[in-house]
Amino acid sequence: MNDALPPDRTPSRHEEVGASRVRSGSRVVVIGGGPGGYEAALVARQLGAGVTLVERSGLGGAAVLTDVVPSKTLIATAEWMTITESAAELGISTCGDLTVDMAVVNARVLELAARQSEDIRARLLAEGVRIVDGEARVGGAHHERGTRDVVVGDDVIEAEIVLLATGASPRVIPGAEPDGERIMTWAQLYRLDHLPEHLVVVGSGVTGAEFAGAYNALGARVTLVSSRDRVLPGEDEEAAELIETVFRRRGMTVLSRSRAAAVRRTDDGVAVELSDGRVVEGSHCLVAVGAVPNTAGIGLEEAGVRLTPSGHVQVDRVSRTTAFRIYAAGDCTGVLPLASVAAMQGRIAMWHALGDAVSPLDTRAVAANIFTAPEIATIGVSEAEIRSGEVDGEVTRLPIARNPRAKMLGIREGFVKVFSDRSSGVVIGGVVVAPRAGELIFPLTLAVSNRLTVDQVANAFTIYPSLTGSLGEAARTLHRAGD
């Protein structure tokens, strides 16, 4: 991404003479009610704009209704099953096997998602946002006064600013079309009223790994089909290897370098056909092979919005598209598929469009978490960038097992890594692999965002005993005498 529009685009006359006219009272139309959309709507109202939000499926979008909230609720349930692994060591008797009632689990998952969606709707209405249910299409040309029509059914809304937050949908591969019963996307799993006898997961990225780990912990037999050398191919290599080791130790079958060619229904389950001729039979199949942006058929290209070959909206670091006063946020942009990034893109868009102070999006300051057990949390540069020489940094690593709090909790698997700039000692990144790593990464996020040095982090007090003590210890190991 660049912090300016593409160089081959010249500002229109309206941009040159009319940009300063976008002020309090401006009419903003937000298309999409996910994190990018509803956060943008709240900022726009805070800055005095009139806001209409158009949503076709429910407030919160996929993040709340079919993706982040439901999946993490399911994973939180599964986590209780992994806690018992250390029970005997801690002197606790589980008195037999733990069992899971998937009908109850999924009913709770969907109820929590619906409740969150309603809370978002109530907040938007309380702030004065007009909510329109339906599908929106962006007008191809803007009026002389610089406004543009957004059409929702028979309703035509005149907008000075448009924010696209249309999200993305599960990618479907030919020959593995979901039926919602045996062959499913991650949005359909919550229809199950019983635990799959044998779940075959196609795709070993974040979504595939999270669901494979969760269903394995819940008691299902799981086979994970990975086309790559290892699971989580885009993540820290050591962290991914640890997770794959944990998966195998817990009884999961991981088929590396195995590409699924087709998935078909059988009399009592599914058959996953691999490209090398092997067939994996199971009771259900989850196809988790990425997502496609929801950008087709809504008038974007006619409006001058440039799309990438993958169909994502091209944006700069303040969320501008290539069209006059049209911004975009979230998964439809392909920047980073994280709800936190979508929300920040939406806020940045409105701060920029409505003339408030704004800092361009800095993807180096984005913390991410993978909700496996243990979790993997990352921030900033990667170790691979340092090892390759792309970044001049130093690396320190501490195993979590030597932490006194970890010993008390029976935690043996995981580690902490901290990366610093070689010349200045500034913290530039880190990795935490541990239970609740998503909470533990926050001190490193603060350090990266505020350019703290390893000495500043090391000199801050940590609780003894605590898992965060390992972060302080790691920072101390990067201290250089005389600095």
C-alpha positions as CSV (number, residue, x, y, z in Angstrom):
1,M,0.0,0.0,0.0
2,N,1.0,3.6,-0.6
3,D,0.0,6.7,1.4
4,A,-1.0,8.4,-1.9
5,L,-3.3,7.5,-4.7
6,P,-1.9,5.6,-7.6
7,P,0.3,8.0,-9.7
8,D,-1.7,7.4,-12.9
9,R,-4.8,8.9,-11.4
10,T,-5.2,12.7,-11.6
11,P,-7.6,14.5,-9.3
12,S,-10.9,15.6,-10.9
13,R,-12.0,19.2,-10.9
14,H,-14.4,18.3,-8.1
15,E,-11.6,17.0,-6.0
16,E,-9.4,20.0,-6.6
17,V,-12.1,22.6,-5.7
18,G,-14.6,20.6,-3.7
19,A,-12.6,18.5,-1.2
20,S,-12.6,21.3,1.4
21,R,-16.4,21.5,1.3
22,V,-16.8,18.1,3.0
23,R,-17.6,19.3,6.5
24,S,-20.0,18.7,9.5
25,G,-23.4,17.9,8.2
26,S,-22.1,16.0,5.2
27,R,-24.1,13.0,3.9
28,V,-22.2,9.7,4.3
29,V,-23.4,6.4,3.0
30,V,-21.8,3.3,4.4
31,I,-22.3,0.0,2.4
32,G,-21.8,-2.9,4.8
33,G,-22.4,-3.2,8.5
34,G,-19.3,-5.2,9.6
35,P,-16.6,-3.8,11.8
36,G,-15.3,-1.5,9.0
37,G,-18.8,-0.2,8.3
38,Y,-20.2,0.3,11.7
39,E,-17.1,1.8,13.2
40,A,-16.9,4.3,10.3
41,A,-20.6,5.2,10.9
42,L,-19.9,5.9,14.5
43,V,-16.9,8.2,13.7
44,A,-18.9,10.0,11.0
45,R,-21.7,10.7,13.4
46,Q,-19.2,11.9,16.1
47,L,-17.9,14.4,13.5
48,G,-21.4,15.7,12.8
49,A,-22.2,13.9,9.5
50,G,-25.5,12.5,8.5
51,V,-25.0,8.8,8.1
52,T,-27.0,6.0,6.3
53,L,-25.7,2.5,6.7
54,V,-26.9,-0.2,4.2
55,E,-26.6,-3.8,5.2
56,R,-28.1,-6.9,3.5
57,S,-27.5,-9.7,6.1
58,G,-27.4,-8.2,9.6
59,L,-25.5,-5.7,11.6
60,G,-22.0,-6.8,12.5
61,G,-21.6,-8.5,9.1
62,A,-19.8,-11.8,8.7
63,A,-17.4,-11.0,11.5
64,V,-20.2,-11.1,14.0
65,L,-22.8,-13.5,12.4
66,T,-20.7,-16.2,10.6
67,D,-17.0,-15.7,11.2
68,V,-15.1,-14.2,14.1
69,V,-17.7,-14.1,16.9
70,P,-19.2,-17.6,16.2
71,S,-15.8,-19.3,15.5
72,K,-14.1,-17.9,18.6
73,T,-17.1,-18.8,20.8
74,L,-16.8,-22.4,19.5
75,I,-13.1,-22.4,20.1
76,A,-13.5,-21.0,23.6
77,T,-15.8,-24.0,24.3
78,A,-13.2,-26.4,22.8
79,E,-10.5,-24.8,25.0
80,W,-12.1,-26.2,28.1
81,M,-11.4,-29.7,26.7
82,T,-7.7,-29.0,26.4
83,I,-7.4,-27.6,29.9
84,T,-7.9,-31.1,31.2
85,E,-4.7,-32.3,29.6
86,S,-2.8,-31.2,32.7
87,A,-5.4,-32.4,35.2
88,A,-3.6,-35.5,36.4
89,E,-0.3,-33.7,36.8
90,L,-2.1,-31.1,38.9
91,G,-3.7,-33.7,41.1
92,I,-7.2,-33.3,39.6
93,S,-9.5,-36.2,38.7
94,T,-11.8,-35.6,35.8
95,C,-14.0,-38.6,36.8
96,G,-14.4,-40.0,33.3
97,D,-14.6,-38.6,29.8
98,L,-15.9,-35.2,29.1
99,T,-18.5,-35.0,26.3
100,V,-19.9,-32.3,24.2
101,D,-23.5,-31.6,23.1
102,M,-23.1,-29.8,19.8
103,A,-26.7,-28.8,19.6
104,V,-26.3,-26.8,22.8
105,V,-22.9,-25.5,21.8
106,N,-24.1,-24.2,18.4
107,A,-27.3,-22.8,19.8
108,R,-25.2,-20.8,22.2
109,V,-22.8,-19.8,19.4
110,L,-25.6,-18.4,17.3
111,E,-27.4,-16.8,20.2
112,L,-24.3,-14.9,21.2
113,A,-23.8,-13.8,17.6
114,A,-27.4,-12.6,17.3
115,R,-27.2,-10.7,20.6
116,Q,-24.0,-9.0,19.5
117,S,-25.6,-8.0,16.2
118,E,-28.6,-6.5,18.0
119,D,-26.3,-4.6,20.4
120,I,-24.5,-3.0,17.4
121,R,-27.9,-2.0,15.8
122,A,-29.0,-0.5,19.1
123,R,-25.8,1.5,19.4
124,L,-26.0,2.8,15.8
125,L,-29.6,3.9,16.2
126,A,-28.9,5.6,19.5
127,E,-26.1,7.6,17.7
128,G,-28.5,8.7,15.0
129,V,-27.4,6.4,12.2
130,R,-30.1,5.6,9.6
131,I,-30.1,1.9,8.9
132,V,-31.4,0.6,5.6
133,D,-31.8,-3.2,5.0
134,G,-31.0,-4.3,1.5
135,E,-28.3,-4.4,-1.2
136,A,-26.7,-1.2,-2.4
137,R,-25.4,-0.3,-5.9
138,V,-23.1,2.7,-6.4
139,G,-24.0,5.2,-9.0
140,G,-21.6,5.4,-12.0
141,A,-21.3,9.2,-12.2
142,H,-21.3,11.9,-9.6
143,H,-23.4,15.1,-9.9
144,E,-22.0,18.5,-10.7
145,R,-22.2,19.4,-7.0
146,G,-19.9,16.4,-6.2
147,T,-22.5,14.0,-4.8
148,R,-23.2,10.5,-6.0
149,D,-26.3,8.3,-5.9
150,V,-26.4,5.0,-4.0
151,V,-29.4,2.9,-5.0
152,V,-31.0,0.4,-2.6
153,G,-34.0,-1.2,-4.2
154,D,-36.4,1.8,-5.0
155,D,-34.5,4.0,-2.6
156,V,-32.0,6.5,-4.0
157,I,-29.7,8.0,-1.5
158,E,-27.5,11.0,-2.4
159,A,-24.1,10.8,-0.8
160,E,-21.2,13.2,-0.6
161,I,-19.0,10.4,0.8
162,V,-19.3,6.6,0.2
163,L,-17.6,3.9,2.3
164,L,-17.4,0.4,0.9
165,A,-17.3,-2.2,3.6
166,T,-18.8,-5.1,1.8
167,G,-16.6,-7.8,3.3
168,A,-15.8,-11.2,1.7
169,S,-17.4,-14.7,1.4
170,P,-15.9,-18.2,1.7
171,R,-14.2,-19.2,-1.5
172,V,-15.8,-22.2,-3.3
173,I,-13.6,-24.4,-5.4
174,P,-15.1,-26.3,-8.4
175,G,-15.8,-29.9,-7.6
176,A,-16.2,-29.1,-3.9
177,E,-19.4,-27.1,-3.8
178,P,-20.9,-26.9,-0.3
179,D,-24.3,-28.4,0.4
180,G,-24.6,-27.1,4.0
181,E,-25.1,-30.7,5.3
182,R,-22.0,-32.7,4.7
183,I,-19.8,-30.4,2.7
184,M,-19.6,-27.0,4.4
185,T,-17.9,-23.7,4.6
186,W,-17.0,-22.2,7.9
187,A,-20.3,-20.1,7.8
188,Q,-22.3,-23.4,7.7
189,L,-20.7,-25.4,10.5
190,Y,-23.0,-24.0,13.1
191,R,-26.0,-25.9,11.7
192,L,-24.6,-29.2,13.1
193,D,-26.6,-30.6,16.0
194,H,-24.1,-33.4,16.6
195,L,-20.3,-33.8,16.7
196,P,-18.9,-35.0,13.3
197,E,-17.6,-38.6,13.6
198,H,-14.8,-37.7,11.2
199,L,-14.3,-34.1,10.0
200,V,-12.0,-33.7,7.0
201,V,-10.7,-30.1,6.8
202,V,-9.4,-28.9,3.4
203,G,-7.1,-26.0,3.9
204,S,-4.4,-25.4,6.6
205,G,-4.4,-21.7,6.8
206,V,-5.7,-19.8,9.8
207,T,-9.3,-20.8,9.4
208,G,-8.6,-24.4,8.7
209,A,-6.1,-24.8,11.5
210,E,-8.4,-23.1,14.0
211,F,-11.5,-25.3,13.2
212,A,-9.4,-28.4,12.9
213,G,-7.9,-27.8,16.4
214,A,-11.3,-27.0,17.9
215,Y,-13.1,-30.0,16.6
216,N,-10.2,-32.2,17.5
217,A,-10.4,-30.9,21.1
218,L,-14.2,-31.4,21.1
219,G,-13.7,-35.1,20.5
220,A,-14.1,-35.5,16.7
221,R,-11.7,-37.4,14.6
222,V,-10.0,-34.9,12.3
223,T,-8.0,-35.1,9.2
224,L,-6.4,-31.9,8.0
225,V,-5.5,-31.7,4.3
226,S,-2.7,-29.2,3.6
227,S,-1.3,-28.4,0.2
228,R,1.8,-27.0,1.8
229,D,4.8,-28.4,3.6
230,R,3.3,-27.5,7.0
231,V,0.2,-26.0,8.5
232,L,-0.1,-22.2,8.8
233,P,2.4,-21.6,6.0
234,G,2.3,-17.9,6.3
235,E,3.1,-17.7,10.0
236,D,6.3,-17.9,12.1
237,E,7.9,-21.2,11.1
238,E,8.7,-22.4,14.6
239,A,5.2,-21.5,15.9
240,A,3.6,-23.4,13.0
241,E,5.8,-26.4,13.5
242,L,4.9,-26.5,17.2
243,I,1.1,-26.3,16.4
244,E,1.4,-29.1,13.9
245,T,3.3,-31.2,16.5
246,V,0.5,-30.5,19.0
247,F,-2.1,-31.5,16.5
248,R,-0.5,-34.8,15.8
249,R,0.1,-35.5,19.5
250,R,-3.7,-35.0,20.1
251,G,-4.5,-37.6,17.5
252,M,-5.1,-35.4,14.4
253,T,-4.1,-36.7,11.0
254,V,-2.2,-34.1,9.1
255,L,-1.7,-34.7,5.4
256,S,1.1,-32.4,4.2
257,R,1.7,-31.6,0.5
258,S,-1.7,-33.0,-0.3
259,R,-4.0,-31.0,-2.6
260,A,-7.7,-31.7,-2.6
261,A,-9.1,-32.1,-6.2
262,A,-12.7,-32.7,-5.4
263,V,-15.2,-33.4,-2.5
264,R,-18.3,-35.5,-3.1
265,R,-21.1,-36.9,-1.1
266,T,-21.3,-40.6,-0.3
267,D,-24.2,-42.6,1.1
268,D,-23.2,-41.8,4.7
269,G,-20.5,-39.1,4.5
270,V,-18.0,-37.5,2.1
271,A,-15.1,-38.6,0.0
272,V,-12.2,-36.1,-0.5
273,E,-10.3,-36.9,-3.6
274,L,-6.7,-35.8,-3.6
275,S,-4.7,-34.8,-6.7
276,D,-2.4,-37.8,-6.3
277,G,-5.3,-40.2,-6.5
278,R,-5.8,-40.9,-2.8
279,V,-9.3,-40.7,-1.3
280,V,-10.0,-39.6,2.3
281,E,-13.4,-40.6,3.6
282,G,-15.1,-38.9,6.4
283,S,-18.5,-38.0,7.8
284,H,-18.2,-34.3,7.0
285,C,-15.9,-31.9,5.2
286,L,-15.0,-28.3,5.9
287,V,-13.6,-26.5,2.9
288,A,-11.5,-23.6,4.2
289,V,-9.5,-22.3,1.2
290,G,-9.7,-18.6,1.6
291,A,-12.3,-15.9,0.8
292,V,-13.4,-13.8,-2.2
293,P,-14.3,-10.1,-1.8
294,N,-17.9,-9.1,-2.2
295,T,-17.3,-6.5,-4.9
296,A,-19.0,-7.9,-8.0
297,G,-22.2,-6.5,-9.4
298,I,-22.5,-3.3,-7.3
299,G,-21.3,-0.8,-9.8
300,L,-17.8,-0.2,-8.5
301,E,-15.8,-0.3,-11.8
302,E,-18.5,1.9,-13.5
303,A,-18.0,4.4,-10.6
304,G,-14.2,4.5,-11.2
305,V,-13.2,2.2,-8.4
306,R,-10.2,0.2,-9.4
307,L,-10.2,-3.5,-8.4
308,T,-7.2,-5.8,-8.2
309,P,-7.0,-9.0,-10.3
310,S,-8.4,-10.8,-7.2
311,G,-11.4,-8.5,-7.1
312,H,-10.3,-6.5,-4.1
313,V,-10.8,-2.8,-3.9
314,Q,-7.5,-0.9,-4.3
315,V,-7.0,1.5,-1.5
316,D,-4.2,3.7,-0.1
317,R,-3.2,4.1,3.6
318,V,-6.0,6.4,4.4
319,S,-8.6,4.1,2.8
320,R,-9.2,6.1,-0.4
321,T,-10.1,4.3,-3.6
322,T,-9.4,5.5,-7.1
323,A,-12.9,7.1,-7.3
324,F,-13.8,10.6,-6.0
325,R,-14.8,10.5,-2.3
326,I,-15.3,6.7,-2.3
327,Y,-13.4,5.0,0.5
328,A,-13.2,1.3,1.4
329,A,-12.4,-0.7,4.5
330,G,-12.2,-4.3,5.6
331,D,-11.9,-7.7,3.8
332,C,-13.1,-6.2,0.5
333,T,-9.7,-4.4,0.3
334,G,-7.5,-7.4,0.9
335,V,-5.2,-5.4,3.2
336,L,-5.3,-7.7,6.2
337,P,-8.3,-10.0,6.9
338,L,-8.7,-8.9,10.5
339,A,-11.7,-7.3,12.2
340,S,-9.4,-4.9,14.0
341,V,-7.9,-3.7,10.7
342,A,-11.3,-3.3,9.1
343,A,-12.4,-1.2,12.0
344,M,-9.3,1.0,11.9
345,Q,-9.6,1.4,8.1
346,G,-13.2,2.6,8.6
347,R,-12.3,5.1,11.3
348,I,-9.3,6.4,9.2
349,A,-11.6,6.8,6.2
350,M,-14.0,9.0,8.0
351,W,-11.3,11.0,9.8
352,H,-9.7,11.7,6.5
353,A,-13.0,12.3,4.5
354,L,-14.4,14.7,7.2
355,G,-11.2,16.7,7.8
356,D,-10.2,15.4,11.2
357,A,-6.6,14.6,12.3
358,V,-5.6,11.2,10.9
359,S,-2.6,8.9,10.8
360,P,-2.2,6.6,7.8
361,L,-2.7,2.9,8.5
362,D,0.6,1.2,9.7
363,T,0.3,-2.5,9.1
364,R,3.6,-3.0,11.1
365,A,1.7,-2.0,14.2
366,V,-1.1,-4.6,13.7
367,A,-1.2,-7.4,16.2
368,A,-2.7,-10.7,15.0
369,N,-3.7,-13.9,16.8
370,I,-4.5,-17.4,15.8
371,F,-6.9,-19.1,18.1
372,T,-5.4,-22.6,18.2
373,A,-4.4,-24.3,21.5
374,P,-1.8,-22.9,22.3
375,E,-2.5,-19.6,20.5
376,I,-0.1,-17.8,18.3
377,A,0.1,-14.0,18.6
378,T,2.4,-11.8,16.4
379,I,3.3,-8.2,16.0
380,G,5.6,-6.2,13.7
381,V,8.4,-7.7,11.6
382,S,8.9,-11.4,11.3
383,E,11.9,-13.5,12.2
384,A,12.2,-14.5,8.6
385,E,12.7,-10.9,7.6
386,I,15.6,-10.6,10.1
387,R,17.2,-13.9,9.2
388,S,17.1,-13.0,5.5
389,G,18.8,-9.7,6.1
390,E,15.8,-7.7,4.9
391,V,15.6,-6.2,8.4
392,D,18.7,-5.4,10.5
393,G,17.5,-6.8,13.8
394,E,18.2,-9.1,16.7
395,V,16.2,-12.0,18.0
396,T,15.8,-13.5,21.4
397,R,13.7,-16.5,22.3
398,L,12.6,-18.0,25.7
399,P,10.7,-21.2,26.1
400,I,7.5,-20.7,28.1
401,A,8.1,-23.9,30.1
402,R,10.8,-22.2,32.2
403,N,8.4,-19.5,33.4
404,P,7.3,-20.1,37.0
405,R,3.7,-19.2,36.4
406,A,3.6,-21.6,33.4
407,K,5.0,-24.4,35.7
408,M,2.2,-23.8,38.2
409,L,-0.4,-24.0,35.4
410,G,1.1,-27.1,33.8
411,I,2.0,-25.2,30.6
412,R,4.9,-26.8,28.8
413,E,4.5,-25.9,25.1
414,G,5.1,-22.5,23.7
415,F,7.7,-19.7,23.7
416,V,8.2,-15.9,23.6
417,K,10.3,-14.1,20.9
418,V,11.2,-10.5,20.9
419,F,12.8,-8.7,18.0
420,S,14.7,-5.4,18.2
421,D,16.4,-3.0,15.9
422,R,20.2,-3.8,16.0
423,S,21.3,-0.1,16.1
424,S,18.7,1.5,18.3
425,G,17.4,-1.3,20.4
426,V,13.8,-0.4,19.5
427,V,11.3,-3.2,19.7
428,I,10.2,-4.0,16.2
429,G,8.3,-7.2,16.6
430,G,7.6,-10.4,18.5
431,V,5.8,-13.7,18.7
432,V,4.1,-15.3,21.7
433,V,3.0,-19.0,21.6
434,A,1.0,-19.8,24.7
435,P,-2.5,-20.0,26.1
436,R,-4.0,-16.6,25.9
437,A,-1.2,-15.3,23.7
438,G,-3.7,-12.8,22.3
439,E,-3.7,-11.1,25.7
440,L,0.0,-11.5,26.3
441,I,1.0,-9.8,23.0
442,F,-0.4,-6.4,24.1
443,P,2.8,-5.2,25.9
444,L,4.8,-5.9,22.7
445,T,2.1,-4.1,20.6
446,L,2.5,-1.0,22.8
447,A,6.3,-1.2,22.5
448,V,6.1,-1.5,18.7
449,S,3.5,1.3,18.3
450,N,5.4,3.7,20.6
451,R,8.9,2.7,19.5
452,L,10.0,1.7,22.9
453,T,13.4,0.2,23.4
454,V,14.1,-3.2,24.9
455,D,15.6,-1.4,27.9
456,Q,12.4,0.5,28.5
457,V,10.3,-2.7,28.3
458,A,12.8,-4.5,30.5
459,N,12.7,-1.7,33.2
460,A,8.9,-1.9,33.5
461,F,7.6,-3.9,36.4
462,T,6.0,-7.3,35.8
463,I,4.0,-9.3,38.3
464,Y,5.8,-12.3,39.8
465,P,4.9,-14.9,39.0
466,S,3.2,-14.1,35.7
467,L,3.5,-15.2,32.0
468,T,4.3,-11.6,31.1
469,G,7.4,-11.9,33.2
470,S,8.8,-13.8,30.2
471,L,8.4,-10.7,28.0
472,G,10.4,-8.6,30.5
473,E,13.1,-11.3,30.7
474,A,13.3,-11.6,26.9
475,A,13.7,-7.8,26.6
476,R,16.5,-8.0,29.2
477,T,18.4,-10.5,27.2
478,L,18.6,-8.0,24.3
479,H,20.3,-5.3,26.5
480,R,23.8,-4.4,25.4
481,A,26.2,-3.2,28.0
482,G,27.2,0.4,27.7
483,D,24.1,1.4,25.7
